[in-house]
């Protein structure tokens, strides 16, 4: 059994990601929260990666990074 890591397509993978997050992470996960946090973030969309079992095609993990504006060296930067 191998695990493949790939960037998620937030539109195409949306139903799969929402179901996974609701089941394994936060029971308050739903379509509205996903859209707000992952797609409509005021600083830009999240970057999401998925871990998929190569044999079964089952999603086994998710990681995400959310852009933030921070104050650094006297100016606002996007990180």
C-alpha positions as CSV (number, residue, x, y, z in Angstrom):
1,X,0.0,0.0,0.0
2,X,1.4,3.4,-1.0
3,X,0.1,6.8,-0.2
4,X,0.1,9.6,-2.8
5,X,0.2,13.3,-1.8
6,X,-1.4,15.7,-4.2
7,X,-2.7,19.3,-4.2
8,X,-6.4,19.4,-3.8
9,X,-8.7,21.1,-6.3
10,X,-11.0,23.0,-4.0
11,X,-13.9,23.0,-6.4
12,X,-13.7,19.4,-7.6
13,X,-12.7,17.9,-4.3
14,X,-15.0,20.0,-2.2
15,X,-17.6,17.3,-1.3
16,X,-14.9,14.8,-0.4
17,X,-13.0,17.3,1.7
18,X,-16.1,18.5,3.6
19,X,-17.1,14.9,4.4
20,X,-13.6,14.0,5.5
21,X,-13.3,17.1,7.7
22,X,-16.7,16.6,9.2
23,X,-16.0,13.0,10.1
24,X,-12.5,13.2,11.4
25,X,-11.8,16.8,12.4
26,X,-14.6,19.1,13.4
27,X,-18.2,18.2,13.6
28,X,-19.1,21.8,12.9
29,X,-17.6,21.4,9.4
30,X,-20.2,22.0,6.7
31,X,-20.5,23.6,3.2
32,X,-20.8,27.1,4.5
33,X,-17.8,26.8,6.8
34,X,-15.7,25.2,4.1
35,X,-16.5,28.0,1.6
36,X,-15.8,30.7,4.1
37,X,-12.5,29.3,5.4
38,X,-11.1,27.6,2.3
39,X,-12.5,29.5,-0.7
40,X,-13.6,33.0,0.6
41,X,-10.8,33.7,3.0
42,X,-10.2,37.5,2.8
43,X,-6.5,36.9,2.3
44,X,-7.0,34.3,-0.5
45,X,-7.9,30.7,-0.9
46,X,-6.3,28.0,1.2
47,X,-3.7,25.7,-0.1
48,X,-4.8,22.1,0.5
49,X,-3.1,18.8,0.0
50,X,-4.6,15.3,0.2
51,X,-3.1,11.9,1.1
52,X,-4.8,9.1,-0.9
53,X,-4.3,5.4,-0.6
54,X,-3.0,4.4,-4.0
55,X,-4.7,0.9,-3.9
56,X,-8.2,1.9,-2.9
57,X,-8.3,5.6,-3.8
58,X,-9.5,6.3,-0.3
59,X,-8.7,9.8,1.2
60,X,-6.6,9.1,4.3
61,X,-5.4,12.6,5.2
62,X,-5.7,16.3,4.5
63,X,-3.4,19.3,5.3
64,X,-4.1,22.9,4.7
65,X,-2.3,26.3,4.9
66,X,-4.3,29.5,5.2
67,X,-2.9,32.8,3.9
68,X,-2.6,35.6,6.5
69,X,-1.6,39.2,6.4
70,X,1.0,40.0,9.0
71,X,2.9,43.1,10.0
72,X,6.6,42.6,9.4
73,X,9.5,45.1,9.1
74,X,7.1,48.1,9.1
75,X,4.7,46.9,6.4
76,X,1.9,44.4,5.8
77,X,2.9,41.3,4.0
78,X,0.9,38.2,2.9
79,X,2.3,35.0,4.3
